[in-house]
Amino acid sequence: MGTARSSRFGVPAIVALLLVTLWSALIFWEYGERQRITAAREDQLAQRTFAVEEQTIRLFTLAEVSIKTAARWIEEHPGAFAAQDPEFIKLIDELRQLTDGVMDIRIVDADGNVYTVPASSRHAVANVADHEDIRIQLNPQTRQLYISDPVLSPVNNKWMVPVTYPVMKSNGELTIIGAVLELDRIARIFDVQREKPNGSITILKSNGVTLFRSPVIAGAISKSLANTPEFVEHLAALERGLYRVKGAFDGRERLVSHVLMTNYSPGATKLSGSLPCFSLVQC
C-alpha cells in the first residue's frame, strides 16, 4: 500500500520534472535563437553602416573634385564670364552627368550674387551674402573648402547642402564655386541602403546638425541633435557602436548603428565645420 501511494505521488513529480526540464530547454533555445538573430541583425546593420559611410565619403569627395575642377578653369580664364562661356558650360554639364544629377554647380561673386550655369543673362538669380558659407569665403582668414548646414535654395526653394570653395583670380577678384547637393536627390540614393519598411539613414555634422535623412521627414533636415541624450551618450562618446533608442523624429524604438567618419581627407585643404560627421543607420 505504501509502495502504491509512493508510485501515485512519484509519477506526477516525474512528469512535473520533465515539464520543467522541457520548459527550461525551450527557454534556453529561445534565448539562444534570439541571441543568434540579434547577432545576425547587428552584423547586417554594421554592413549597412559601412556601405553608407563609403557612399557619404564618395559623395563629398565627388563634390570636392567637381568644385576644384571648375575652380581651375576659372583660374585659367580670369577674363571670362564663366556662367555664359560655352567651354565652361560644357564642363559643368559633364560634371552633372558624372554625378547623375545629384549635384549642380553655381557661381557666386564677391557681393554674394548667385549665377546658375548656364546663365540666361548677367543678372543674378539671387543674393546669398548673408549665408554662413558665403561669409566664410568672404573672410580671408576663414575661406576654404566648406560644407554648410542645409539651407533652402534661393533659386528653387528646395533643401540643399552647399559645398563652397574660393577662387582668387589673377586680378585679385574673388569668385566662389558652389556645389549644390539637393537633398531629395540624395535621399533617393541612400534609400537603396535603407532597411525596408521602417529603417532609416541619417547623416549628421559633427556639431549635431542633420545634413540629410532617408526617408525624408518634415522637420528633420537642419535639426540639431547636439543636446539630445542620444548624441551626448552615444555619438559623442564612441566613434563606432550600436545602441537602442526611440527615434527623435518618429518615436519608433530602433537598433542604431553609428560611425564617426574620419576617413574623408579633402585634398590639402582642411574641411571646416562639417566632417568628420556621423552616419546613423537604424532598423
Summary of the structure (lengths in Angstrom):
residues: 283
radius of gyration: 27.6
end to end distance: 64.6
largest distance: 117.4
contacts: 858
relative contact order: 0.13
helix: 40%
strand: 25%
